[in-house]
Amino acid sequence: MLNLLVILVIALGIGFWLYNSRISEQAHKVALKACKDAYVQNLDGYVALKKVYFDKNSEGKWRFLRRYQFEFATDGAKRYVGHVIMQGRWPIIVEMESPQEPV
């Protein structure tokens, strides 16, 4: 019985890790598309999980969110920060800093 419990815990851990990896990959694809649409260069080629939290939607229902951070540049010299907020496998918000170039 103990062996079955250990196998179940290991299987659940692997499943959780795979599910989170897929969400991270989806967030990365969203970040790449946002950079492409904004005509900026995505830097480092990854997204970093910054926050996992619960929040209420517009109807007052609780939802589980993940906030990923990525970096981009307009010319390769100065880095700017962007965020992708994921609800499950779906992106709900993509935020990017506005490059403030002197006029």
Backbone hydrogen bonds in HBPLUS format (Angstrom, degrees):
<---DONOR---> <-ACCEPTOR-->    atom                        ^
c    i                          cat <-CA-CA->   ^        H-A-AA   ^      H-
h    n   atom  resd res      DA  || num        DHA   H-A  angle D-A-AA Bond
n    s   type  num  typ     dist DA aas  dist angle  dist       angle   num
A0005-LEU N   A0001-MET O   3.11 MM   4  6.41 153.3  2.18 145.8 152.8     1
A0006-VAL N   A0002-LEU O   2.95 MM   4  6.24 157.2  2.00 152.2 158.0     2
A0007-ILE N   A0003-ASN O   2.97 MM   4  6.19 161.5  2.00 149.8 154.7     3
A0008-LEU N   A0004-LEU O   2.93 MM   4  6.11 155.5  1.99 144.9 151.9     4
A0009-VAL N   A0005-LEU O   2.95 MM   4  6.18 159.2  2.00 149.1 154.1     5
A0010-ILE N   A0006-VAL O   2.98 MM   4  6.18 160.7  2.02 149.8 155.2     6
A0011-ALA N   A0007-ILE O   2.86 MM   4  6.04 161.4  1.90 149.8 155.2     7
A0012-LEU N   A0008-LEU O   2.90 MM   4  6.09 159.6  1.95 149.5 154.9     8
A0013-GLY N   A0009-VAL O   2.95 MM   4  6.12 154.8  2.01 144.9 151.9     9
A0014-ILE N   A0010-ILE O   2.95 MM   4  6.22 158.7  1.99 152.0 157.2    10
A0015-GLY N   A0011-ALA O   2.94 MM   4  6.11 162.2  1.97 148.5 153.8    11
A0016-PHE N   A0012-LEU O   2.89 MM   4  6.04 158.4  1.94 148.1 153.8    12
A0017-TRP N   A0013-GLY O   2.99 MM   4  6.16 157.9  2.04 145.1 151.2    13
A0018-LEU N   A0014-ILE O   2.91 MM   4  6.16 160.7  1.95 153.1 158.0    14
A0019-TYR N   A0015-GLY O   2.96 MM   4  6.11 161.6  1.99 149.3 154.4    15
A0020-ASN N   A0016-PHE O   3.02 MM   4  6.20 163.5  2.05 148.9 153.2    16
A0021-SER N   A0017-TRP O   2.94 MM   4  6.12 147.9  2.04 144.1 153.5    17
A0022-ARG N   A0018-LEU O   3.01 MM   4  6.29 154.1  2.08 149.0 154.9    18
A0023-ILE N   A0019-TYR O   3.11 MM   4  6.44 153.1  2.19 145.8 153.2    19
A0024-SER N   A0020-ASN O   2.98 MM   4  6.19 156.4  2.04 145.7 152.1    20
A0025-GLU N   A0021-SER O   2.92 MM   4  6.17 155.0  1.98 147.3 154.2    21
A0026-GLN N   A0022-ARG O   2.96 MM   4  6.17 153.9  2.03 144.5 151.4    22
A0027-ALA N   A0023-ILE O   2.93 MM   4  6.20 156.5  1.99 148.5 154.8    23
A0028-HIS N   A0024-SER O   2.95 MM   4  6.20 149.9  2.04 145.0 153.3    24
A0029-LYS N   A0025-GLU O   3.01 MM   4  6.34 154.6  2.08 146.8 153.0    25
A0030-VAL N   A0026-GLN O   3.01 MM   4  6.29 155.5  2.07 149.3 155.9    26
A0031-ALA N   A0027-ALA O   2.93 MM   4  6.17 155.4  1.99 146.6 153.3    27
A0032-LEU N   A0028-HIS O   2.91 MM   4  6.18 159.0  1.96 151.4 156.9    28
A0033-LYS N   A0029-LYS O   3.00 MM   4  6.21 158.1  2.05 146.3 152.0    29
A0034-ALA N   A0030-VAL O   2.91 MM   4  6.13 157.4  1.96 148.6 155.1    30
A0035-CYS N   A0031-ALA O   2.99 MM   4  6.22 157.8  2.04 149.4 154.9    31
A0036-LYS N   A0032-LEU O   2.93 MM   4  6.15 157.8  1.98 146.9 153.5    32
A0037-ASP N   A0033-LYS O   2.84 MM   4  6.03 162.2  1.87 153.0 157.6    33
A0038-ALA N   A0034-ALA O   3.02 MM   4  6.15 140.9  2.18 139.5 149.6    34
A0040-VAL N   A0035-CYS O   3.00 MM   5  5.15 173.4  2.01 148.4 150.2    35
A0039-TYR N   A0036-LYS O   3.19 MM   3  5.06 158.2  2.24 100.4 106.7    36
A0041-GLN N   A0073-ALA O   2.87 MM  32  5.26 165.9  1.89 168.6 163.8    37
A0073-ALA N   A0041-GLN O   2.87 MM  32  5.26 148.9  1.97 143.3 153.7    38
A0043-LEU N   A0071-GLU O   2.88 MM  28  5.45 174.9  1.88 141.0 141.2    39
A0048-ALA N   A0069-GLN O   2.86 MM  21  5.14 162.6  1.89 146.1 151.3    40
A0069-GLN N   A0048-ALA O   2.79 MM  21  5.14 155.9  1.85 141.1 148.1    41
A0050-LYS N   A0067-ARG O   2.77 MM  17  5.61 168.0  1.78 162.7 166.7    42
A0051-LYS N   A0067-ARG O   3.29 MM  16  5.02 151.2  2.38 136.3 138.2    43
A0067-ARG N   A0051-LYS O   2.76 MM  16  5.02 164.5  1.78 154.9 156.8    44
A0053-TYR N   A0065-LEU O   2.98 MM  12  5.40 162.3  2.01 147.0 152.8    45
A0065-LEU N   A0053-TYR O   2.76 MM  12  5.40 177.8  1.76 177.6 176.8    46
A0055-ASP N   A0063-ARG O   2.96 MM   8  5.47 153.1  2.04 150.2 158.8    47
A0063-ARG N   A0055-ASP O   2.74 MM   8  5.47 142.6  1.87 154.9 167.2    48
A0057-ASN N   A0061-LYS O   2.88 MM   4  5.55 154.9  1.94 148.0 153.6    49
A0060-GLY N   A0057-ASN O   3.03 MM   3  5.32 164.6  2.05 114.2 118.1    50
A0066-ARG N   A0086-MET O   2.93 MM  20  5.17 152.2  2.01 146.7 154.6    51
A0086-MET N   A0066-ARG O   2.80 MM  20  5.17 162.9  1.83 156.7 160.3    52
A0068-TYR N   A0084-VAL O   2.85 MM  16  5.16 174.1  1.85 156.1 157.8    53
A0084-VAL N   A0068-TYR O   2.88 MM  16  5.16 155.0  1.94 141.5 148.7    54
A0070-PHE N   A0082-GLY O   2.90 MM  12  5.23 160.8  1.93 141.9 144.6    55
A0082-GLY N   A0070-PHE O   2.83 MM  12  5.23 160.6  1.87 155.7 153.8    56
A0072-PHE N   A0080-TYR O   2.91 MM   8  5.28 155.1  1.98 139.6 146.7    57
A0080-TYR N   A0072-PHE O   2.74 MM   8  5.28 151.8  1.82 160.8 168.8    58
A0097-GLU N   A0081-VAL O   2.96 MM  16  5.72 155.1  2.02 155.0 162.6    59
A0083-HIS N   A0095-GLU O   2.70 MM  12  5.05 154.3  1.77 141.5 149.5    60
A0095-GLU N   A0083-HIS O   2.82 MM  12  5.05 163.6  1.84 148.7 154.4    61
A0085-ILE N   A0093-ILE O   2.85 MM   8  5.13 168.9  1.86 154.4 157.0    62
A0092-ILE N   A0085-ILE O   2.85 MM   7  5.85 175.3  1.85 168.8 168.9    63
A0093-ILE N   A0085-ILE O   3.45 MM   8  5.13 160.3  2.49 135.4 137.1    64
A0087-GLN N   A0090-TRP O   2.80 MM   3  5.35 169.5  1.81 163.3 161.9    65
A0090-TRP N   A0087-GLN O   3.16 MM   3  5.35 160.4  2.20 124.5 123.4    66
